[in-house]
Every structure is written in structure tokens, then in C-alpha cells.
């Protein structure tokens, strides 16, 4: 009992410390760093969704970047009223001409992505393991090309730019009112992102620690045993994809708002792979360590570049580190290393350390 109370108290203290750090961070960093940590929050939201479908429901998904693209383009189209390619696109009734306020589009973007996830899950119910991974990967590969085709809706390869539009908070460059204070646009998106992340984290925790979460894990461990226990595997697999896609859509919406627009190159196939690697780094099935996975995704490329700039690498590696594809190689190397040496990710480190200390103590006694 005492050990359980200590574990709960430690987690509450860690969450409180993290919340305080997130709250005060923009005061001590510049606008550029606030932008980067807003991206960390966006990746954290996406990893929450991916953790639901892969870590708890056991359905490997490499389409998370595609669901982010659906949410992002939903926001871009709603805010802009359509791309400006010659004649304006008349998508909306007169009451909505000129676009929708960006913050209002965030839940709509999540719902659009959730619908896409639900529709994908229906034909994918017969797929498992490697075949499901390949099917989701095919969606991630095809998404950038698909987004570039209907130019009258998506803006083609140029995408949709939101900078300067009145529907974008602060038009993307002005001060924005937030809780009685005027803050830079980047700080505003930072706070909005982490507020949404906190709400979605609480929702995920409640869901995964309730009946739905137990059903997800039952399907993950054995569909036959789950069905024998009264759990409908098809229904819960579909639900997991829809909820996961909702989180991805919200993340994609915030990503587009932060970057003032959407384009096919904003959601490459590599994004889906990076998210999966970030989840592996954090630990499958864990919620508390997902921030570490988001930090890894955001700051690994910068760490590689700065290592070369500071002369911390040999000359040959320094020249290689300056190549555009170097971070991608490191992402792959980290994934292979983690699978071989630390399959439980960062979430398993405390357990491994405790097991090592315990075994050493018993061996000495």
C-alpha cells in the first residue's frame, strides 16, 4: 500500500512540475524557442493518439501523418474559405464567406480526421500485423500526392497560405490577447497547444483506465479471448482508429495554424515514421513518457546539426551530419537500437533500473 501511495504521489508531483515548467517557459525563451516547444506539444498530441491505436489496441499504424494532413487541410480550407487560385472558391454559404476563426476549426479538424480513420478502419479490419502496417504506410505515401491534385480545393502543390488573414489569430504576426495579456502569436499558439494537450491527455487517461481501455488491451493481447469475454474486436479496433485519428487531426490543425498554412510537403511520409519512432522511444502503452518522444522528434535533427557545428563529431561524421538526410538515418538507427536493447522505451527504464538494483542486492546477500 505504501509503495502504491508513493508511486501515485511521484506521478502527481512529476505532472505538477511539468505543468509549471510549461507555464513559465515562454518567459525565459525567445519566440523561436516558443515555436519549437509549441511543436513539441503538437507532436505530443499526435503521439497520444498513436499510443491509443498502437500501444493499447495493438494496431500498428503508419498513417498518422496522413490523418494530421486531413486535420490540417480542414483548418486551412475553413480559415481561408478556399485557396486563391484565380477566382475565389465558393465553398461556403454567405454567412461563412471569408473563412472561419482558426480556433473554431480545431475540433472540426479532429472530427474530419476521425471520420477518415473510421472509414479506413472498416476495410482494414481483416488486416493484422505486417499487412496492416503496409496498408497504413500506403496511405501515408499516397497522401502528399493526393493533396496536390484537387488544386481548386487544396491549392495544389503551393498549398493554402493563412498568413495575414483576419481569421488567423493575430493574423500570424500581431499580439494576441490571452488571459488578459497580449502575447506574441507564437506564445499564443504555444499556450493553446499545451492547454489542448492537457485536456486530451486527461481524456486519454480516463478512457484508457476505464472499460474502453481494458477492451483495447484485451483485443491487443488476444482477439479470440476478447471475443470469448464478450468484447467485439471489430468495434473496438474501429473505435481505436477513429479516436487516434481525432487526436492526429487536432495536432494537424494546430500545426497548420502555427505554420500559417498547409502544403503537401508539410505532411511527408517521413512524418508518420518519425511519430512511430517517437512512440517507441517513449514506450508503447505509456502516457507519462510521451513528452520524451515528442522532444526526441523535435530536437534530434537540431542536435545532430549542432554537434557538427560545435566540433563534437569527427570530420567525416561532421560533413555527413550536414547532409539533409542525416537525421533520417539517425531515426532509423535509434529505432533498431531501441528494439534490440530497450524494447519498452523510456517507460521501461525505471523498471529495468529497479530490477537491476534488486537483483544485485539479492546476489550480494
SEFI-611576 format. One record per residue (C-alpha): x, y, z. Coordinates in steps of 0.5 Angstrom, whole numbers, padded with zeros to 4 digits, always signed. Layout:
N
XYZ;...
// end
This chain:
365
+0000+0000+0000;+0006+0005+0002;+0009+0003-0005;+0003+0005-0009;+0002+0011-0005;+0009+0013-0006;+0008+0012-0014;+0002+0016-0014;+0005+0022-0011;+0011+0021-0015;+0007+0022-0021;+0003+0027-0019;+0009+0031-0017;+0012+0030-0024;+0006+0032-0027;+0005+0039-0023;+0013+0040-0024;+0012+0039-0032;+0006+0044-0032;+0009+0049-0028;+0015+0049-0033;+0010+0049-0039;+0007+0055-0036;+0013+0059-0035;+0018+0057-0040;+0016+0063-0045;+0018+0068-0040;+0025+0065-0041;+0026+0063-0048;+0025+0067-0054;+0020+0067-0060;+0024+0062-0064;+0024+0057-0058;+0017+0058-0056;+0015+0056-0063;+0020+0050-0062;+0016+0048-0056;+0009+0049-0059;+0011+0044-0064;+0013+0039-0058;+0006+0040-0056;+0003+0038-0063;+0008+0032-0063;+0005+0030-0056;-0002+0031-0058;+0000+0026-0064;+0003+0021-0060;-0003+0021-0055;-0007+0019-0061;-0002+0014-0064;-0001+0011-0057;-0008+0009-0057;-0009+0005-0063;-0002+0002-0063;+0000+0002-0056;-0006+0000-0053;-0010-0003-0058;-0004-0006-0062;-0006-0004-0069;+0001-0002-0072;-0001+0005-0076;+0004+0009-0080;-0002+0013-0083;-0002+0018-0077;+0002+0024-0081;-0004+0023-0086;-0009+0024-0081;-0005+0030-0079;-0006+0032-0086;-0013+0032-0086;-0014+0036-0080;-0009+0041-0082;-0012+0042-0089;-0019+0042-0086;-0017+0048-0082;-0013+0051-0088;-0019+0051-0092;-0024+0053-0087;-0020+0059-0085;-0018+0061-0092;-0025+0060-0095;-0021+0056-0100;-0015+0057-0104;-0014+0064-0108;-0012+0061-0115;-0015+0066-0120;-0022+0066-0118;-0024+0065-0110;-0027+0058-0109;-0034+0059-0107;-0035+0053-0102;-0039+0057-0096;-0045+0060-0095;-0046+0067-0095;-0045+0067-0087;-0039+0064-0088;-0035+0068-0093;-0028+0070-0091;-0027+0064-0087;-0028+0061-0080;-0024+0063-0074;-0018+0059-0073;-0019+0056-0066;-0026+0054-0068;-0024+0050-0073;-0019+0045-0069;-0025+0041-0066;-0028+0040-0073;-0021+0038-0076;-0021+0033-0071;-0028+0030-0073;-0026+0030-0080;-0020+0026-0079;-0024+0022-0074;-0028+0020-0080;-0023+0019-0084;-0020+0014-0079;-0027+0011-0078;-0027+0010-0086;-0020+0007-0086;-0021+0002-0081;-0027-0001-0084;-0024-0005-0090;-0018-0006-0085;-0021-0010-0080;-0019-0016-0084;-0011-0014-0084;-0007-0015-0078;+0001-0014-0076;+0005-0013-0082;-0001-0013-0087;-0004-0007-0083;+0003-0003-0083;+0004-0004-0090;-0004-0001-0091;-0003+0005-0087;+0004+0006-0090;+0001+0006-0097;-0004+0012-0094;+0002+0016-0092;+0006+0015-0098;+0000+0017-0102;-0003+0023-0098;+0002+0028-0101;+0001+0027-0108;-0007+0026-0107;-0007+0033-0103;-0003+0036-0109;-0009+0034-0114;-0015+0038-0113;-0012+0045-0114;-0019+0048-0113;-0019+0046-0106;-0013+0044-0103;-0009+0050-0107;-0004+0044-0111;+0003+0044-0109;+0003+0051-0107;-0002+0049-0101;-0006+0055-0098;-0003+0060-0094;-0006+0064-0088;-0001+0069-0086;-0004+0076-0086;-0012+0073-0086;-0016+0076-0080;-0019+0070-0079;-0012+0067-0076;-0010+0069-0069;-0006+0076-0069;-0006+0075-0077;+0000+0071-0075;+0005+0077-0073;+0001+0081-0069;+0000+0081-0061;-0006+0076-0059;-0010+0077-0052;-0009+0071-0048;-0012+0071-0041;-0012+0079-0040;-0005+0079-0043;-0002+0081-0050;+0003+0076-0052;+0006+0074-0059;+0003+0070-0064;+0008+0064-0062;+0007+0064-0055;-0001+0065-0056;+0000+0058-0060;+0004+0055-0055;-0001+0056-0049;-0007+0054-0053;-0003+0048-0056;-0001+0046-0049;-0008+0047-0046;-0011+0043-0051;-0005+0037-0050;-0007+0037-0042;-0015+0036-0044;-0013+0031-0049;-0008+0028-0044;-0014+0027-0039;-0019+0025-0043;-0014+0019-0046;-0012+0017-0039;-0019+0017-0037;-0021+0013-0043;-0015+0008-0042;-0016+0007-0035;-0024+0005-0036;-0028+0000-0039;-0026+0002-0046;-0018+0002-0045;-0019-0005-0042;-0023-0007-0048;-0017-0004-0052;-0012-0008-0049;-0016-0015-0049;-0016-0014-0057;-0009-0013-0057;-0007-0019-0053;-0012-0024-0056;-0018-0022-0060;-0020-0029-0059;-0020-0029-0052;-0023-0022-0052;-0029-0024-0056;-0030-0030-0052;-0030-0025-0046;-0036-0021-0050;-0031-0016-0053;-0033-0014-0060;-0026-0014-0063;-0028-0010-0070;-0032-0005-0066;-0026-0003-0061;-0021-0003-0067;-0025+0001-0071;-0026+0006-0065;-0019+0006-0063;-0017+0008-0070;-0022+0014-0070;-0020+0016-0063;-0013+0016-0065;-0014+0020-0072;-0018+0025-0068;-0012+0027-0064;-0008+0027-0070;-0013+0032-0074;-0012+0036-0068;-0005+0036-0068;-0005+0037-0075;-0010+0043-0074;-0005+0047-0069;+0001+0045-0074;-0002+0049-0080;-0004+0055-0075;+0003+0055-0072;+0006+0055-0079;+0001+0060-0082;-0001+0055-0088;-0001+0048-0091;+0002+0045-0096;+0003+0037-0099;+0011+0038-0097;+0008+0040-0090;+0006+0032-0088;+0011+0028-0092;+0011+0020-0091;+0017+0021-0086;+0013+0025-0081;+0009+0018-0080;+0015+0014-0079;+0018+0020-0074;+0012+0019-0070;+0012+0012-0069;+0020+0012-0067;+0018+0018-0062;+0013+0013-0059;+0018+0007-0059;+0023+0012-0055;+0017+0014-0050;+0015+0007-0049;+0009+0003-0052;+0003+0004-0048;+0006+0009-0043;+0002+0016-0043;+0007+0020-0038;+0013+0019-0042;+0010+0021-0049;+0013+0028-0048;+0020+0025-0048;+0018+0022-0055;+0016+0029-0057;+0022+0032-0055;+0026+0027-0059;+0022+0028-0065;+0023+0036-0065;+0030+0036-0063;+0034+0030-0065;+0035+0034-0072;+0038+0040-0069;+0042+0036-0064;+0046+0033-0070;+0047+0039-0073;+0049+0043-0067;+0054+0037-0066;+0057+0038-0072;+0058+0046-0071;+0061+0045-0064;+0066+0040-0067;+0064+0035-0063;+0064+0030-0068;+0070+0027-0073;+0071+0031-0079;+0068+0025-0083;+0062+0025-0079;+0061+0033-0078;+0061+0033-0086;+0056+0027-0086;+0052+0031-0081;+0051+0037-0085;+0047+0033-0090;+0039+0034-0091;+0038+0026-0090;+0043+0025-0084;+0037+0026-0078;+0033+0020-0082;+0039+0016-0082;+0039+0017-0074;+0032+0016-0073;+0033+0009-0076;+0039+0007-0072;+0035+0009-0066;+0029+0005-0068;+0034-0001-0069;+0038+0000-0063;+0031+0001-0058;+0028-0005-0061;+0034-0009-0059;+0037-0006-0053;+0031-0003-0050;+0024-0005-0053;+0020-0002-0047;+0023+0005-0049;+0024+0011-0044;+0018+0008-0040;+0021+0002-0038;+0028+0005-0036;+0025+0006-0028;+0023-0002-0028;+0030-0004-0031;+0034+0000-0026;+0030-0003-0020;+0030-0010-0023;+0038-0009-0023;+0038-0006-0016;+0034-0011-0014;+0038-0017-0017;+0045-0014-0015;+0042-0013-0008;+0040-0021-0007;+0046-0023-0011;+0050-0020-0005;+0046-0022+0001;
// end
